[in-house]
Amino acid sequence: MHNYHALFSSTKLANKTLKNRIVHASMTTRMGVNGGTTEQHLQYYKNRAIGGAGMIVTEPLSMAPHQHIPYKIVAYDNSHLSDLEKWAESVESEDCRLLGQIQDPGRGRHQHGRAFNAVGASALPDDLSGTIPRVLTTVEIRQMNTQFANSSLRLKRCGFSGVEISAGHGHLFHQFLSPWSNIRHDQYGGDLVNRCRILHEMIDEIRQVCGYDFIIGLKLPGDDGVIGGINCSAAAEIANHLTINKDIDYITFAQGSHARSLEMHVPDDHEPRFTYRDLFAQLKPFINNITLMALGRITDPAEADAIIQSGQADLVALGRSLVADPAWPLKSKQGRSAEIRYCVSCNNCWYMGAAYQQKISCDNNPTVGKYNEVDYWPPITPLRKKVVIVGSGIAALEAAWVAAAKGHSVHVFGSSPVVGGKLAIRSQLPGGESMSSIYDYQYATAMRAGVHFKLGYSAELIDITALNPQVVILACGATMAPPRWIPDDIRQGGLVPDLRSVMDEFIKKPKKQVGCAMIYDLDQTEGTYASLEYLKNYFDEVHLITPYDCIGSETSLVTRQGIQRRLSTRGITITTLTEPVWSDDIGEGYIDLKHVYTNQITRVKNLSLLTYSTPRVPNQTLLNPLLALGFEVHLIGDCLTPRNVMAATQEGYEIANTI
């Protein structure tokens, strides 16, 4: 049993006590409505406070009138004072400090297209969207800083403990700091002192109106990954300059920018734990002994404790990890780290807001923002049933443990000898190791709840009827559909295998191959590209062919950037707008590729593996026979309609709560 004494030691900021060193990093929830809080929004933050965080930094607030967006909580006037007060009370009453975040995207934009109302340091295009901002005048900069200070005072009066100024990620203040995006010739541009002036003045104004019993945190760029931008050396100079007067209470460093380096902002499973450990170590000597908050893929309590114990940092910021499990601190302190629902660093929480403009969600936590989210365990049902679940993937496992925890008698049939379904294959490919924690948690919890498993056995109708269940849940997954360019007899004979089958066999018996492996991609999801990386270790050449005009269209922008970078640097050939042409030459190691518009033919030689990754067809063979016998049957996960991990865990949770 670990007690993690360093992690759970108290500390002080601005004379305010933090009961431990765990900080919930700012995460956009999109749970606000019309500038105010909602019940779910308040519950989300209260849950993280109940779960044991010592301090929470909110999502970016509307701290000035030009920032008004409906899902952002308004702090620039008195229109939502009662909401701000409720928010502060719900968190601070749990002995958790609440800080509001000051941030402005400036010219930065995650969504497709350009922003037409953006403001910025200089009339230079955003590196991703091409947005050119309206240049802020010196008068507007000072007015904006005054608005930020007045809004900070309003937060203080409503019960907030402080604010965090977010000056990284390519946002507005970062744009002022960086010589790449700031070519001004006034007192806010030019040398480092002038480029830092906007932050100096903002900090001064906030401190003047809020006093020294109010926490001011500062997030700076550590390495923005942009040539001509802010590297580690420049970050050290900026940090030293902004901390020399000790007017801020803590500092942290964000990576990446609104550029091809945006992926650095949220490192995924391709990157090591505490991804920026070395960078933080290089920057720490330049912060004038200000409290340092570590940031960047910290997921495990032992690792977090070691960061504090070793003196690498004074606080640890967990964003995605506390989305996945708000009780992460509570479970860690109680020696129950094995019961944590760990973050898998997939960045779908980021994707939901940035691409779909939806409320924050999680692949490994289907209860985000619900009243019973913290250390979730369902109440016992008065009407107990026998439930049969066919399938042992993550949709099935989520349904199984929740239903059993409610008191139902649950029997699971799994055709594979191990649980996890197709995700078990993905977990063994590059960037997928953490995915196993989803089904590891589900399986361990299901065993604790008393689920009966029969694995390595393909259930038939007679097996189900023999148990005489009141409810049957089909979670049998789905199978990739053979592409139409493969002749019918070849398709029916399975002579060209789908990618999942190939990888399942290849992982079991990998061996060096001569020639070229080619994957035809209609799937556009991350597993396809992880398979390419894996196969590149064993084949002379690896080709990706797709009739689409791009790759990774079903992944988040930050995930797609990583995919493009890795495939390019590993020498994997990517050919878009192209379809294979079937011919007898394939058996001789040749394949012709046809451009979808020009019909131009290109021949590839030395073909030794041809496979496909395509949209999947649900496996519903048992559905109609069960319905004909009068059983109550439910379909979940890919067996209902193929989607993603988030949908699978969500549906497993929901169906278990309806039976």
FENSULDA-V996979 format. One record per helix or strand of 3 or more residues. SS is the DSSP state (H for helix, E for strand). FROM is the first residue (numbers start at 1). TO is the last residue. If there is no record, write none. Layout:
# FENSULDA-V996979
SS|FROM|TO / SS|FROM|TO
This chain:
# FENSULDA-V996979
E|11|13 / E|16|18 / E|22|24 / H|39|50 / E|55|60 / H|65|67 / H|78|92 / E|97|102 / H|138|158 / E|162|167 / H|172|177 / H|192|195 / H|197|210 / E|215|223 / H|232|243 / E|250|255 / H|260|266 / H|277|284 / E|291|294 / H|301|309 / E|315|318 / H|320|324 / H|328|333 / H|337|339 / H|348|354 / E|386|390 / H|394|405 / E|409|414 / H|423|426 / H|433|449 / E|452|455 / H|461|467 / E|471|474 / E|478|480 / H|488|493 / H|499|508 / E|516|521 / H|526|536 / E|541|545 / H|557|569 / E|573|575 / E|578|581 / H|584|588 / E|591|595 / E|601|604 / E|607|613 / E|616|618 / H|621|628 / E|632|635 / H|637|639 / H|645|656
